[in-house]
Amino acid sequence: MSGYGTDRESEELTFAAPPPVRGGAFTRTWWGQAWLKALDDSALDAQQVKAGRRHARAGAVGAVSVRPGRITAVVRDPDGSAYRGDVLVRVLTDEEWDRLLDLAVDSAGHIAALLDHEMPPHLVEDAAGVGVELLPGVGDLEPECACEAWDHCPHTAALCHQMARILDEDPFALLLLRGRGQRAVVDA
């Protein structure tokens, strides 16, 4: 798949397995919710997404690795079997990054908000205005799983749910997934 998971940046972040989620909303930010909407809009079987949410709530997702174009984790089924799940997202081109970084330079508030662990809505809107989609949309979350499902399975759906929680805490993880880590973005 062209544009998915490149070697342009060797940076990788690993987020420890989060604790189970008890009741309430799974994600607390608008950008975490937008991530989950992309999953809901992309998956062909809503039951698989619901099973993935149950897996994630139960703490079945191991540490999540985030690198340009790919997130990865091992997800355990209730019977104890484990599957490596990956979700691929298109990496932005150098031209798209140039346009995005030009926006950030024009509005220092965008980077300041990111450094405060917030995804400013205006950054996403401004980026879309210059043809750069930061948040995934329909069909942008490409699943790959050792269970060999051809669409989102409970494992990749659980991984997406955990990624939404990660994005709540660290929106720079989205930028790394799109191709550049925090240091590269701030330095630029």
N, C-alpha and C positions, 0 to 999 in steps of 0.2 A: 504494500500500500504506500503509494507515494505521499510524502509529507508526514507520515506517522513515525514517531520514535526515531530520531536521528542521533548521530554522534556529535552534533555541533557543540554540545556542552557536556562535559563529563560530570557536572554537578548532579548529586543525588541526595535527597533528604529521606531519612527514615523516621517515621513517626511511630512511637511505641503503641502497642495494642491498647486502645482505650477501654475503660471499664464498661460494663453493660449499661444500657440506658433504661431507666425505670420511668414509664409513663411520660406524658407530655409530648411536645413536639420533638421531632428527631433533630432538627437543626433550628438555630435561633436567629439566623441572619437572612436577609433577603437574597444574598448571593449563594448561600448554602441551599436555600429553597429553589433558586433558579437552577442549580446543579441537579437537584432531585427532579425538577420538572423536565429537564432534558432526558433523564432516565425514564421517567414515566411516559414521555412522548415518543421515545425511541423503542422501548421494549414492546414486543408483539404480544406477550403474555403477562397480563397484570398479576396473575397468580404467582409467577416467578418473582416479580418485584416484591410482592407481599411476603413471600417466603424469605427473600433476601433481607427485607427489613427486620423480620423476626430473628434471622441469624445475627444481624448486626446488633440488634437490641440485646440479644443474649450474650454478646461478647465473643462471638465465634470467629471474628476477624482478627488475625494476627497483626504484627507490625506492618505498616503500609509504607512501601517505597514509592517515592515520587521522583521522576526524572523527566527530561524533555520527551514529551509524546507518550508517556506510559506511567500508569500506576499499577502496582503489584502487591498482592498479599496472599497468604495461605488462609483459606476459610475452612472451618471444620463443620461437618454435618452433625446433627444430633447423635448419629450412631458412632461418631468418633473418626470417621474417614475424613481425610483432608485433601483439598484441591487447591492448586495454585490458580488464582484468577488474575487476569490482566485486563485493563481497560485502556485502549489507545485513544488519543486525542491528537488532532492535527497540530503540528508545530507551526508557529507563525514564520513566514518567510522573513529574510533580512529587510526587505522593503516594507513589510507590515510592521516590523519592529521599529524601523526608522520613523514611520508615521506615528506610531504609538508613543515613542520617546519624544518626538517633537511636541506632541500634545502635553506630555508630562512637563516638559521644559516651559511651555506656555502657561501652565497652571501648577505652580509649586504645591498647591493644596492637594493635588492628586497624590503625589509621592508622600506628602506629610500624612495624609489619611491612611495610606498603605502602611506606613511606618507605625501608625497607631493601631494597626491590625483591623482596618476597615477598608471595604471596597466602596469607594465613592460612586454613587449612581451616575454622576456626571462623567466620570472616566469611562465607564462602560458605554454610555450614550455617545460621548464625544468620539470614542474609538469606533463605534459602529458608523458614525457619521463620516469617517474617513475610510470605511471599508474593512475595519479590523474587528472581528468578533472575538471578544475575550471569553465570555461565558459560552459553554456549549449549547447547541440547539438540537433540534430533531435530527437524529441520526449521527450526531457527532461523537457519541460514546461507543466505540467499537469494542465489543467483548471478545476475549479469548480465554478459554478455561480448560483445565486438564480434564474436566468431566465430558468434554467434547460436545457441549451444547452449541448449536449454531446461532443462537440468539442469547440475550441476557438470561442467565440461569440464576438460581439463588446465590451462587458464589460471587458472580460479577455484580449482581444487584446489591449484595451485602457490602462489597468493596466500594461501590458508588455511595452507599449510605455513609460509610466511614469517611470517605473522602469529603462528603458534605460537612461532617463534623470537623475535619481538619481545616477546611476552608473557613469555617466559622472562626477558628483561632488564628489562622495564618493565610491571609489572601495571597501572599507571595508564592504559596504553593501552586496557585493557579498560573502565575506567571512562569514559574519553573516548568510546569507541565506544558505550557505554550512555547517553551524554548529557552528562557533565560531566568537565571536565579536572581535572588535579591541583590547580591553584590553587583552583578552586571547591570541591573536596572538602575540602582542608586548611583553607581559610578558614571553611567551614561547621562 
